[in-house]
Amino acid sequence: MLLRIPGVYAPQHDTWLLAGALAEHLLDPRTRVLDICTGTGALALRAAELGAGSVTAIDISHRAVLTARLNARARGCPIRVLQGSLTGPVRGERFDLVISNPPYVPAEDDRIPGTGRARAWDAGTDGRALLDRICCQAPDVLAPGAMLLLAQSALSGVDKTQVMLEEQGLRVDVVARREIPFGPVLTARRRMLAARGIITAEQRNEEIVVIRGRQHP
Ligand SMILES: C[S@@+](CC[C@H](N)C(=O)[O-])C[C@H]1O[C@@H](n2cnc3c(N)ncnc32)[C@H](O)[C@@H]1O
């Protein structure tokens, strides 16, 4: 069970899809893992439990950082939890595996919330505000031969992520997919998303995917 301070993203379909993809990869005491946008720390903890040698987790939210630290302590996992934006707090470091389930939901406008619960999901009108930055920044913290596992919705442009990561020199594939019913946020935005042509008027489901980018050894 995970502790969760109010306002911190509750792990759900996308978290568990990425956790499943993570479990398909071999982690050992030499594996240095970075979890960007950690929330409760669910994925960082999973990496530690799967045998990673060291795990670093980052979130911009003070409540999330506190929650992830509490969860790490409760499970006896020595996870380094840092507050900051994306890879900012670990600039200059290198990791063997970078995982991220960032905000990716297309929003009303391009403002990125500075506080509040919506900061966990709102990502600009195309849902790519954080994804684009991760595609640009993550390769800088990957060690030679390292790998990125990134979760997102098909509503926010899987092809664009693939192209951006390939442009950064990574070999890219989709390693997990799952169709899930719209949650309350997308349900409330159905009309707006249909008007923008992001979904059809009848659509009630989205596909979530995990994209893998691998550094050439
Ligand atoms: C969709 S939630 C995922 C949480 C967790 N990884 C999971 O899968 O359950 C996204 C998280 O990203 C965090 N976040 C939003 N903007 C961020 C940024 N610029 N840098 C780091 N974390 C950010 C939010 O606070 C939130 O905890």
The ligand as an SDF file (V2000), in Angstrom:
LIG
                    3D

 27 29  0  0  0  0  0  0  0  0999 V2000
    0.6790   11.8050  -14.0790 C   0  0  0  0  0  0  0  0  0  0  0  0
    1.4700   12.1720  -12.5310 S   0  0  0  0  0  0  0  0  0  0  0  0
    2.4480   10.6790  -12.3890 C   0  0  0  0  0  0  0  0  0  0  0  0
    2.9070   10.3430  -11.0090 C   0  0  0  0  0  0  0  0  0  0  0  0
    3.6010    8.9750  -10.8750 C   0  0  0  0  0  0  0  0  0  0  0  0
    4.8010    8.9040  -11.6940 N   0  0  0  0  0  0  0  0  0  0  0  0
    2.6740    7.8560  -11.2550 C   0  0  0  0  0  0  0  0  0  0  0  0
    2.8480    7.2770  -12.3530 O   0  0  0  0  0  0  0  0  0  0  0  0
    1.7660    7.5360  -10.4700 O   0  0  0  0  0  0  0  0  0  0  0  0
    2.6280   13.4140  -13.0130 C   0  0  0  0  0  0  0  0  0  0  0  0
    3.5300   13.9920  -11.9120 C   0  0  0  0  0  0  0  0  0  0  0  0
    4.3910   14.9700  -12.5300 O   0  0  0  0  0  0  0  0  0  0  0  0
    4.6430   16.0040  -11.6200 C   0  0  0  0  0  0  0  0  0  0  0  0
    5.1500   17.1700  -12.3940 N   0  0  0  0  0  0  0  0  0  0  0  0
    4.4310   18.0720  -13.1170 C   0  0  0  0  0  0  0  0  0  0  0  0
    5.2710   18.9420  -13.7170 N   0  0  0  0  0  0  0  0  0  0  0  0
    6.5370   18.5720  -13.3880 C   0  0  0  0  0  0  0  0  0  0  0  0
    7.8290   19.0710  -13.7160 C   0  0  0  0  0  0  0  0  0  0  0  0
    7.9980   20.1290  -14.5210 N   0  0  0  0  0  0  0  0  0  0  0  0
    8.9040   18.4430  -13.1980 N   0  0  0  0  0  0  0  0  0  0  0  0
    8.7630   17.3690  -12.3710 C   0  0  0  0  0  0  0  0  0  0  0  0
    7.5510   16.8590  -12.0120 N   0  0  0  0  0  0  0  0  0  0  0  0
    6.4560   17.4370  -12.5390 C   0  0  0  0  0  0  0  0  0  0  0  0
    3.3300   16.1940  -10.9100 C   0  0  0  0  0  0  0  0  0  0  0  0
    3.5110   16.8530   -9.6680 O   0  0  0  0  0  0  0  0  0  0  0  0
    2.8580   14.7330  -10.7750 C   0  0  0  0  0  0  0  0  0  0  0  0
    3.2860   14.1940   -9.5480 O   0  0  0  0  0  0  0  0  0  0  0  0
  1  2  1  0
  2  3  1  0
  2 10  1  0
  3  4  1  0
  4  5  1  0
  5  6  1  0
  5  7  1  0
  7  8  2  0
  7  9  1  0
 10 11  1  0
 11 12  1  0
 11 26  1  0
 12 13  1  0
 13 14  1  0
 13 24  1  0
 14 15  1  0
 14 23  1  0
 15 16  2  0
 16 17  1  0
 17 18  1  0
 17 23  2  0
 18 19  1  0
 18 20  2  0
 20 21  1  0
 21 22  2  0
 22 23  1  0
 24 25  1  0
 24 26  1  0
 26 27  1  0
M  CHG  2   2   1   9  -1
M  END
$$$$
